[in-house]
Amino acid sequence: QGTRRGRRRAEGARPRGAERLRDAGGGSVVAITEGAVDALALRAACERDGCDAVILGAPGTTWEAPWCALLAGRDVALAADDDAAGDDFVARMAPGIQRVARSVQRWRPTGGANDWSEAWQRTTDAGQ
């Protein structure tokens, strides 16, 4: 077992949602968020909007190099928060992902939101 920022992680841990990659078509974008809550919010938004994407939730701003293999040959969206920590997270994980992915792009939360959970909340509040 290893530690990252004071948290213990299980041997063989993967980003949340990685099991969905098995059933995803090769044309699906794989988006990586900071955390499970943002992953759920982005997944809900994609389902609502008809976006063909598999959403992975990294554990906070942790990205392990072996996880890049999950993204080999895929189109990847780095969907971190729209703040300095999110930009730093993208800068740290992008080089390894760029070596294996078909394409890599940066997705930012919409509507001036800081993260995907906030963006989802704003769109659902606006619909009430």
C-alpha positions in Angstrom: 0.0 0.0 0.0 1.1 3.5 -0.6 0.0 6.9 0.6 -0.8 10.1 -1.2 -1.4 13.3 0.6 -1.9 11.5 3.9 -4.5 9.0 2.6 -4.0 5.3 2.3 -5.0 3.7 -0.9 -5.7 0.1 -1.7 -3.3 -1.9 -3.8 -4.7 -1.9 -7.4 -7.1 1.1 -6.7 -8.5 2.8 -9.8 -10.5 5.9 -10.5 -14.2 5.6 -9.7 -16.2 4.5 -12.7 -13.3 2.7 -14.4 -15.4 -0.5 -14.6 -17.6 1.4 -17.1 -14.8 1.4 -19.7 -15.4 -2.3 -20.4 -18.8 -1.7 -22.0 -18.0 1.7 -23.5 -17.7 2.0 -27.3 -14.4 3.2 -28.7 -16.1 6.4 -29.7 -16.9 7.4 -26.2 -15.0 10.2 -24.7 -13.5 9.4 -21.3 -13.7 12.4 -18.9 -11.8 12.6 -15.7 -13.0 14.7 -12.8 -11.7 15.6 -9.4 -13.6 13.2 -7.1 -16.7 11.1 -7.2 -19.3 13.9 -6.6 -18.1 15.8 -9.7 -18.1 12.6 -11.6 -21.7 11.9 -10.7 -22.7 15.5 -11.6 -20.9 15.4 -15.0 -22.3 11.9 -15.7 -25.9 13.2 -15.1 -25.3 16.2 -17.3 -23.9 14.0 -20.1 -26.9 11.7 -19.8 -29.3 14.6 -19.9 -27.5 16.3 -22.9 -26.9 13.1 -24.9 -23.1 13.3 -24.6 -21.4 9.9 -25.3 -18.9 9.9 -22.4 -17.6 7.6 -19.7 -16.9 9.7 -16.6 -14.1 8.7 -14.2 -13.7 10.3 -10.8 -10.1 10.5 -9.6 -9.6 10.5 -5.9 -9.4 14.3 -5.4 -6.4 15.6 -7.3 -4.5 12.2 -7.2 -3.6 10.6 -10.5 -1.4 7.5 -10.5 0.7 6.8 -13.6 -0.5 3.2 -14.1 -4.0 4.5 -14.6 -2.9 6.0 -17.9 -3.1 2.5 -19.4 -6.9 2.6 -19.0 -7.0 5.4 -21.5 -4.9 3.9 -24.3 -6.3 4.7 -27.7 -9.2 6.8 -26.3 -10.3 10.4 -26.6 -9.9 11.9 -23.2 -11.3 15.0 -21.6 -9.5 16.4 -18.5 -12.5 17.7 -16.6 -10.9 19.1 -13.5 -12.2 22.1 -11.5 -11.9 25.5 -13.0 -9.4 26.8 -10.5 -5.6 26.8 -9.8 -5.7 23.3 -8.2 -7.6 22.0 -11.2 -5.2 23.5 -13.6 -2.3 22.0 -11.6 -4.0 18.6 -11.6 -4.4 18.7 -15.4 -0.7 19.8 -15.8 0.4 16.8 -13.7 -1.7 14.1 -15.3 -1.7 15.3 -19.0 1.8 14.2 -20.1 1.2 10.6 -19.2 -2.2 10.6 -20.7 -1.1 12.3 -23.9 1.5 9.5 -24.4 -1.3 6.8 -24.7 -4.5 8.6 -25.6 -5.8 9.2 -29.1 -6.6 12.8 -28.2 -6.7 14.9 -25.0 -8.7 18.1 -24.4 -9.6 20.2 -21.3 -13.2 20.5 -20.3 -14.2 23.2 -17.8 -17.4 23.4 -15.8 -20.1 25.5 -17.5 -21.9 28.7 -16.4 -19.1 30.2 -14.4 -19.1 27.3 -11.9 -16.0 26.2 -10.2 -16.7 22.4 -10.4 -19.1 20.0 -12.1 -21.3 19.6 -9.0 -21.8 23.4 -8.8 -22.6 23.5 -12.6 -25.1 20.7 -12.2 -26.7 22.4 -9.3 -27.0 25.7 -11.2 -28.7 24.0 -14.2 -31.2 22.1 -12.0 -32.0 25.2 -9.9 -32.6 27.2 -13.1 -35.1 24.5 -14.3 -37.3 24.7 -11.2 
